[in-house]
Amino acid sequence: MARHKWRSIESAILVAPFVFLSLYLLGVPLFLPAPLLPERRYVALSPSAGAEGLRLARGGAFEAFALLPDRLLALPSSSAPESEWRRLAALLPARPLLAPLAEALGTGLPLLRRASLVTDFVPDSEELADLAKAARASGLPLEIRAPASAGAGLLLSYSFRATASGDSLPFELLLSEEGRRDELEVRAAYRGAQAGGESGRLLWKGGGADLPLDRVLRLSAPRQGLAGISLIAKGPGGAKEIRLLTPGGSRDEPSVLVIAPPGRPASILESLYPARRVEPGLAAGLDLARFPLVVIDGIPLRSLEGRLGRALESLARDRLSSLLFAADSPDFGGPGDNPGLEGLLPVSLLPRSLKDLPDMAVLILLDYSGSMFGGKLSLAKVASLELVKGLKAGDRVGLLLFSDRRNWVWNFEARSAIAAAPALEPVEAEGGTELGPALEEGLARLAAVPMAERHLVVISDGVTKPADFQALAAKARAAGVTISTMGVGEDMDRPLLERLAAQAKGRFYLVGSASEIPSLIFEDRKSVARAAFATGSIPVLDAAGTRVATIGGMGQYAAKPGATTYFTNAYGDPLLSAFEAGNRAVLLFASDLHGAYTADFFGKPSVIAALRDRLDLLFPDKPPEISVFETARETRVYLRSPALASPLLRVSRDGAEAGETAFHSLGEGLWEARARSAETGLGHALLVDRGSALASFDLPFDEGLSGVDSGAAAALAAYKPLLFRSGGADALWLLLFFASALGATLVLRLRR
């Protein structure tokens, strides 16, 4: 019998390698019993758990992680020093989120693992559904250890009408059964003068039989200056207080953000609308989307790069807020100063004609090296002649001929004093090409010319000895010099000429024939110039062509196709123009907003009325029915409107990245969205539909509430983890194949 049994085992060992190899080749998943696998534990606790609660939750799992809003934090062994546990407990979020765990499960765990979640709260039914879906999708056993029901607490939920009008804020508090046993007070706290004494204004007091049968207190508080609501319970165990946040209720809540340099006078908009003023350095850290209109008051475009520039671009691109730029000086900007914001403007920053171009110092670097022999040099000479011909009488011109030598022909002489043809006619091609030294010498002399606009034009085939052209371009930028390049000849080094122009904020031009040159010269002259800022007594016309006022100075821009113009000067230059999309717009006012040039303009009641009529459209009316309902795990927003298509709830805070949640329909024009936050405090919510922001309101995320959705406890009780870990298991089948093959080899050796 024993011999027969041994032969059966031998046979199984000999067959096993073929079985394992077949399973590997067929891609059959391997099922591993969950209790046999090492445990990876995830811990989601509120700060009240403290260091000891965190240590106990970690337990003796093989590995453990705390769920933080932005990452998983590896926990040490339970024997780690107390100081280490206190440090880790201080990192726990005010409102733990389970979304990071669902994402972690979706990316998969090592095959030889099972997972568990330990919480000190009841996850709501939506969170449980997301976790179950992620675990089953990855074939992962996930055990959830949470309280069977929510703690007793005092307050289950808090709700209010976000868009309620009037002088009072109506709100509702749903109390737990515990609340019936205590003496309760509800007080409102106010900013500024402490209405009702240091403890706030008393709104309701009672307990026991005084409470409504449904345990819902339906109260209201004066809205002006309201800072928060407190629920205070006094019982045998002492006093407990829960503080709730309220939406900004002041009528003076700012709807306009003015970004302005320090010391700038108040703008006309600050007298028309509640406004907040900040300097550019502080604006980048604000949640700009909470302001329907953001005004950039006289800040040059080149100063709006970096984080603030990107934030302004995002506001306009996503139509979250409207932007109004005040271009009140010649320094506002020119082509290339800030391409992102320049593309948003309703005007072109290029001058409209040659007469509008400011005077400029221009240096021409003409390549007359041997590689320019023949037609290339002839074309370069024509380009130089046309370039000089296309300059204004007040421009100053320099001409530097270069090969492996350098020869100054004109040293920044007035255009009117130059006879170009006699100077260029005898030039013949000779020598090697050294563009680098010529460029360095030319930049040094051009930078010393006392003119605001300075430009350098290289006319060459670009075939030159190597040099650090990137450093030379940086030197030009630092000196405020732009460089354009004109390439001649089929064998030109086009990449070099294009790079040099791009790095020095100029343009590259391919010169193919003499007939192209005049248009190229003007295009280049225009592309690097700034639009003029005209001063004097300038008549202002409204959209109907009626003269309404005069101003003392304005930028001479041209409206882009599709822009709407509200006021112009007599030549059609737009004073106020806009690109409009729904109830959002990007506007440009080509003068100042505080009366330096515009005292007469803003002194006309008809002008102020027309301006206000336009700007009022940027501030959306709040829909009549938006309600906020807050529980322990989430803040819900309910919206009633039959006209919405696919609304989104956008929630943001100062200094934090915004998040978006889609509303889902509950039928008959009723919509619901759920928002969660790891941090407490007021968030700012935008209702967005079809690319337009329809409403703006504050959204609270409070501590101290204990209510969860009605299906949470039932969903937790019904949840069953997988009993087996399943996966691709390719490596394990191969490992079993090699192990069984080794066993089969030993059996065959024993048989000999």
Secondary structure as UniProt FT lines:
FT   HELIX           2..26
FT   STRAND          30..33
FT   HELIX           34..36
FT   STRAND          39..44
FT   HELIX           47..49
FT   HELIX           50..58
FT   TURN            59..60
FT   STRAND          63..67
FT   STRAND          72..74
FT   TURN            78..79
FT   HELIX           82..89
FT   TURN            90..91
FT   HELIX           99..107
FT   STRAND          114..119
FT   HELIX           125..137
FT   TURN            138..139
FT   STRAND          142..145
FT   STRAND          155..161
FT   TURN            162..163
FT   STRAND          168..175
FT   HELIX           177..181
FT   STRAND          183..190
FT   TURN            195..196
FT   TURN            198..199
FT   STRAND          201..206
FT   HELIX           208..210
FT   TURN            213..214
FT   STRAND          216..222
FT   TURN            224..225
FT   STRAND          226..235
FT   TURN            236..237
FT   STRAND          238..245
FT   TURN            251..252
FT   STRAND          256..259
FT   TURN            262..263
FT   HELIX           269..272
FT   STRAND          275..278
FT   HELIX           280..283
FT   TURN            284..285
FT   HELIX           288..290
FT   STRAND          293..297
FT   HELIX           301..304
FT   HELIX           306..317
FT   TURN            318..319
FT   STRAND          322..326
FT   HELIX           330..332
FT   TURN            335..336
FT   HELIX           339..342
FT   TURN            343..344
FT   STRAND          347..348
FT   HELIX           354..356
FT   STRAND          361..367
FT   HELIX           370..372
FT   TURN            373..374
FT   HELIX           375..389
FT   TURN            393..394
FT   STRAND          396..402
FT   STRAND          406..414
FT   HELIX           415..417
FT   HELIX           420..424
FT   TURN            425..426
FT   HELIX           435..447
FT   STRAND          454..460
FT   HELIX           469..478
FT   TURN            479..480
FT   STRAND          481..487
FT   TURN            490..491
FT   HELIX           494..503
FT   TURN            504..505
FT   STRAND          508..510
FT   HELIX           514..516
FT   HELIX           517..527
FT   STRAND          533..542
FT   TURN            543..544
FT   STRAND          547..555
FT   STRAND          558..559
FT   TURN            561..562
FT   STRAND          564..569
FT   TURN            570..571
FT   STRAND          574..581
FT   TURN            582..583
FT   STRAND          584..589
FT   TURN            596..598
FT   HELIX           599..602
FT   HELIX           605..616
FT   TURN            617..618
FT   STRAND          626..630
FT   STRAND          635..640
FT   TURN            642..643
FT   STRAND          648..652
FT   TURN            654..655
FT   STRAND          659..662
FT   STRAND          664..667
FT   TURN            668..669
FT   STRAND          670..675
FT   STRAND          681..689
FT   TURN            690..691
FT   STRAND          692..701
FT   TURN            710..711
FT   HELIX           712..718
FT   STRAND          724..727
FT   HELIX           730..751
//
